[in-house]
Amino acid sequence: MSHQFNQGEFIYLPSDGFIYKLAEGRFDLSHRRRTREPKYLMFIRDNLSNSSYCDVFFEGSVWSVRKDDIYAYEGGK
């Protein structure tokens, strides 16, 4: 990720990317999902526990994705 995102901005996660749910401030691999299709997710903030990740809004709660796996939303372009 070379783009700095702002809270509320949409980001793009390609298919076959992983999304993680934090449990007690740590990544819990049992709460990991691989996306079967591309996702457009709302950026919340850089992850407070791991600077390689950011937090996004997914299915009604906060999840985390690797910054290297996401791209700026190019809606309408």
VOSELUM-989901 format. One line per field, with one value per residue: x, y, z of N, C-alpha, C in turn; residue number from 1. Coordinates in Angstrom, 2 decimals. Layout:
<atoms>
n.X	X	...
n.Y	Y	...
n.Z	Z	...
ca.X	X	...
ca.Y	Y	...
ca.Z	Z	...
c.X	X	...
c.Y	Y	...
c.Z	Z	...
nr	NUM	...
</atoms>
This chain:
<atoms>
n.X	0.85	0.85	-0.56	-1.97	-4.65	-7.80	-9.99	-13.13	-12.92	-13.24	-11.72	-10.06	-10.03	-8.61	-9.84	-9.20	-7.75	-6.79	-8.65	-8.80	-9.92	-9.59	-8.76	-8.85	-6.85	-4.98	-4.10	-6.23	-6.04	-8.08	-10.15	-9.96	-10.46	-10.63	-11.10	-13.46	-14.27	-13.66	-13.55	-15.02	-14.23	-14.68	-12.28	-10.99	-8.88	-5.29	-3.97	-3.72	-2.19	-0.45	1.58	1.65	-0.83	-4.24	-7.37	-10.66	-14.13	-16.26	-18.83	-20.41	-18.67	-15.38	-12.56	-9.31	-6.84	-3.97	-1.83	-0.36	-1.98	-4.14	-5.84	-6.35	-9.69	-11.08	-13.48	-15.76	-13.83
n.Y	-1.17	2.01	4.22	6.61	6.22	7.67	7.92	6.43	6.28	4.30	1.17	-1.25	-4.72	-7.38	-10.50	-13.64	-12.57	-12.14	-11.61	-10.57	-11.24	-9.68	-10.95	-10.21	-8.26	-9.62	-11.41	-13.91	-16.84	-18.61	-17.03	-16.08	-15.16	-16.00	-14.08	-14.70	-13.28	-9.98	-7.29	-4.29	-2.20	-0.28	1.91	2.22	2.80	2.82	-0.21	-0.63	-2.47	-3.70	-2.44	-3.19	-3.73	-2.67	-1.44	-2.30	-1.93	-4.62	-6.80	-5.80	-5.38	-4.66	-5.57	-6.74	-6.07	-6.82	-4.15	-4.22	-5.65	-4.20	-1.69	1.60	2.70	2.85	3.90	4.38	5.03
n.Z	0.00	-1.03	-0.75	1.43	3.51	4.45	7.28	6.79	4.06	1.09	0.39	-1.69	-1.70	-3.22	-4.71	-3.09	-1.03	2.42	5.42	8.74	12.07	15.14	18.35	21.61	21.18	19.65	16.66	15.61	14.14	13.69	13.13	10.54	7.20	3.76	0.94	-1.54	-3.62	-4.97	-2.58	-1.42	1.05	4.05	5.22	8.47	10.36	10.91	12.13	15.60	16.97	15.19	12.81	10.16	9.32	8.71	9.98	9.06	8.13	8.13	7.43	9.57	11.73	13.14	11.33	10.26	7.74	5.70	4.92	2.56	0.90	0.01	-2.00	-3.38	-3.79	-6.91	-7.89	-10.50	-12.37
ca.X	0.00	1.61	-1.55	-2.41	-6.11	-8.48	-11.13	-14.36	-12.61	-13.35	-10.52	-10.32	-9.31	-8.85	-10.23	-8.15	-7.06	-7.20	-9.18	-8.59	-10.65	-8.73	-9.30	-8.06	-5.70	-4.08	-4.71	-6.69	-6.13	-9.36	-11.07	-9.38	-11.25	-10.09	-12.18	-13.68	-14.50	-13.14	-14.35	-14.85	-14.36	-14.45	-11.09	-11.25	-7.63	-4.16	-4.13	-2.96	-1.33	0.51	1.63	1.54	-2.25	-5.19	-8.70	-11.72	-15.47	-16.64	-19.95	-20.93	-17.70	-14.03	-11.64	-8.02	-6.24	-2.59	-1.76	0.18	-2.99	-5.27	-5.60	-7.31	-10.92	-11.07	-14.87	-16.15	-12.72
ca.Y	0.00	3.26	5.26	6.83	6.28	8.46	7.25	6.51	6.07	2.91	0.52	-2.44	-5.94	-8.34	-11.87	-14.47	-11.86	-12.56	-10.62	-11.16	-10.72	-9.65	-11.47	-9.70	-7.53	-10.48	-12.07	-15.26	-17.44	-19.30	-16.00	-15.57	-15.53	-15.68	-13.55	-15.44	-12.25	-8.70	-6.58	-2.87	-2.09	1.05	2.06	2.84	3.35	1.90	-1.11	-0.16	-3.55	-4.14	-1.38	-3.77	-3.95	-1.59	-1.91	-2.00	-2.33	-5.78	-7.57	-5.22	-5.22	-4.27	-6.63	-6.20	-6.56	-6.37	-2.94	-4.57	-6.36	-3.34	-0.65	2.70	2.46	3.64	3.91	5.21	5.32
ca.Z	0.00	-1.07	-0.55	2.81	3.49	5.48	7.88	6.01	2.65	0.66	-0.14	-2.50	-1.35	-4.31	-4.35	-2.51	0.05	3.77	6.35	10.07	13.23	16.32	19.60	22.73	20.68	18.88	15.52	15.88	12.81	13.52	12.66	9.30	6.02	2.43	0.12	-2.79	-4.63	-4.50	-1.58	-1.19	2.50	4.59	6.05	9.77	10.92	10.97	13.26	16.75	17.46	14.18	11.80	8.81	9.08	8.98	10.38	8.10	8.52	7.34	8.00	10.79	12.81	12.75	10.93	9.85	6.50	5.49	4.10	1.25	0.12	-0.34	-3.00	-3.38	-4.54	-8.15	-8.32	-11.62	-13.28
c.X	0.89	0.71	-1.90	-3.92	-6.62	-9.66	-12.38	-14.16	-12.76	-12.03	-10.95	-9.42	-9.61	-9.32	-8.98	-7.28	-7.57	-7.67	-9.21	-9.45	-9.72	-9.47	-8.36	-6.76	-4.70	-4.83	-5.03	-6.93	-7.40	-10.44	-10.48	-10.27	-10.49	-11.27	-12.27	-13.92	-13.93	-14.10	-14.01	-15.20	-14.09	-13.24	-11.46	-10.00	-6.51	-4.34	-3.20	-1.97	-0.22	0.49	1.57	0.09	-3.05	-6.53	-9.73	-13.06	-15.92	-17.72	-20.34	-19.96	-16.32	-13.18	-10.34	-7.55	-4.81	-2.60	-1.26	-0.84	-4.13	-4.84	-6.66	-8.51	-10.94	-12.48	-15.14	-15.04	-12.47
c.Y	1.22	4.45	5.39	7.03	7.12	7.68	7.50	6.30	4.59	2.43	-0.75	-3.58	-6.97	-9.70	-12.64	-13.72	-12.37	-11.36	-11.30	-10.47	-10.79	-10.23	-11.04	-9.04	-8.34	-11.10	-13.51	-15.93	-18.25	-18.32	-15.29	-16.04	-15.16	-15.19	-14.34	-14.49	-10.94	-8.03	-5.10	-2.64	-0.66	1.04	2.76	3.54	2.36	1.05	-0.69	-1.20	-3.93	-3.14	-1.90	-3.98	-2.67	-2.22	-1.42	-2.46	-3.44	-6.56	-7.09	-5.07	-4.88	-5.52	-5.96	-6.86	-6.05	-5.15	-3.24	-5.24	-5.47	-2.23	0.44	2.31	3.40	3.71	4.89	5.53	4.18
c.Z	0.00	-0.82	0.93	2.78	4.64	6.02	7.05	4.52	2.31	0.10	-0.86	-2.02	-2.44	-3.80	-3.91	-1.51	1.39	4.58	7.72	11.12	14.43	17.52	20.72	22.26	19.88	17.72	15.87	14.53	12.61	13.05	11.45	8.15	4.77	1.59	-1.19	-3.95	-4.10	-3.52	-1.59	0.27	2.94	5.52	7.35	10.29	10.70	12.21	14.39	17.27	16.49	13.02	10.37	8.40	9.28	9.32	9.39	8.67	7.57	8.09	9.39	11.94	12.25	12.50	10.52	8.55	6.42	4.56	2.69	0.34	-0.38	-1.31	-2.83	-4.23	-5.73	-8.73	-9.44	-12.60	-14.23
nr	1	2	3	4	5	6	7	8	9	10	11	12	13	14	15	16	17	18	19	20	21	22	23	24	25	26	27	28	29	30	31	32	33	34	35	36	37	38	39	40	41	42	43	44	45	46	47	48	49	50	51	52	53	54	55	56	57	58	59	60	61	62	63	64	65	66	67	68	69	70	71	72	73	74	75	76	77
</atoms>
